[in-house]
Amino acid sequence: MKYWRGYLTAGIFGFFTWMLTQFAKTHEELIDMFYPYVSRMVQNTLSAWSSAVSYPVWQVLAAVGILVVIASIVLMVILRWNPIQWFGWVLAAVSIVYFLHTGIYGLNSYAGPLADDIRLDEEEYTLSQLVDATTYYRDKANDLSTQMPRNTDGSLNFPDFDTLAAQADNGFRHLTYDDYYPVFAGDDSPVKKLGWASFYTASGITGVTMGLTGEAAVNPEVPAVSLPFTMCHELSHRRCIALERDANFGAYLACRANDSTQFRYSGYFMAYRYCYNALVSAGGSVQAQAISSGETAELTRDLADYRTFFAQKQSAKATKVADKVNDTYIKASGDSSGVASYGEVCDLLVNLYLEEEVKPNMVEPEPTFDPLDKSQVDLGDLLGDWG
């Protein structure tokens, strides 16, 4: 029996994790009523604790865990431990960690969408409206692209990582206290630099938020134009906005509300990319080409630099593995779209454009009076006199 205690422990915590997720799936409204607020308080506490050091605590703990596993393998060989028993306890440790993650943070995926929190109606839109929205975000990016500080070769010259990290919370404060969206409230500790950045770059990973330590960490190697947006994406996650499309939308809103022109440009740049890619995927390649022809030289340069960076730095094999792991995690967390959910932010961006730019300018047609229409003319008193 002692050989199976690890497996039994793993099974118990695995069952508890499954029970939590099943409860969340079947009681989403109840989860939305209280869980995000409790989880956000926990994240604020953990973030305040982990911000005492500049490096990601979770990476240190992960490295220690790997060393412990390696050391235990060596001891297993030397002391002739039973490998079946050893693997059971490794599985138990993983099961306990995932249970804690699910309880502390993971159930946010089953809470209500961000659109509900900011009172944005999600509606179906036409290809023409997608074209208009893409053009709108291009124009916004165009306007800011010419204001960006640049090097002599035309590349962006943004402030360093720490300076941008210190500015990232500015937009969230405006959203919370000026626009009255409490969903964006949270600890203002800055994002941290991911260690072993080259490994994450090769895997196409731009950032990681760890609910167990309340840390938002960003790959410092990502292109300058997307770095502010990525910071706000991870800070959205730390505010318990768990779904990827919602975190992207939160990042856009926070960048747009930021006092820094670099953050605003990063937000509009990424919004334009997402809508442009969605337009191409929707069969609007001709329209997309026409829209791209209206880019400023600076915006075109930044888009090319962005594509070139990932084309040169990413490893196809490493990215495939990372995407598979991330896709599995996202689906296991309650989002059936998996990694495709990142691009679904376009739906929110188009609806926001319609809500803010189109609907306020719509003029209601004057009603036409029809004396024969009984719904417009009350003949009750007149008929009563004749009767």
Secondary structure, 3 states (H helix, E strand, C coil): CHHHHHHHHHHHHHHHHHHHHHHHHHCHHHHHHHHHHHHHHHHHHHHHHHCCCCCCHHHHHHHHHHHHHHHHHHHHHHHCCCHHHHHHHHHHHHHHHHHHHHHHCHHHHHCCCHHHHCCCCCCCCCHHHHHHHHHHHHHHHHHHHCCCCECCCCCECCCCHHHHHHHCHHHHHHHHHHCCCHHHCCCCCCCEECCCHHHHHHCCCCEEEECCCCEEEECCCCCHHHHHHHHHHHHHHHCCCCCHHHHHHHHHHHHHHCCCHHHHHHHHHHHHHHHHHHHHHCCCHHHHHHHHCCCCHHHHHHHHHHHHHHHHHCCHHHHHHHHHHHHHHHHHCCCCCHHHHHCCHHHHHHHHHHHHHHHHHCCCCCCCCCCCCCCCCCCHHHHHHHC
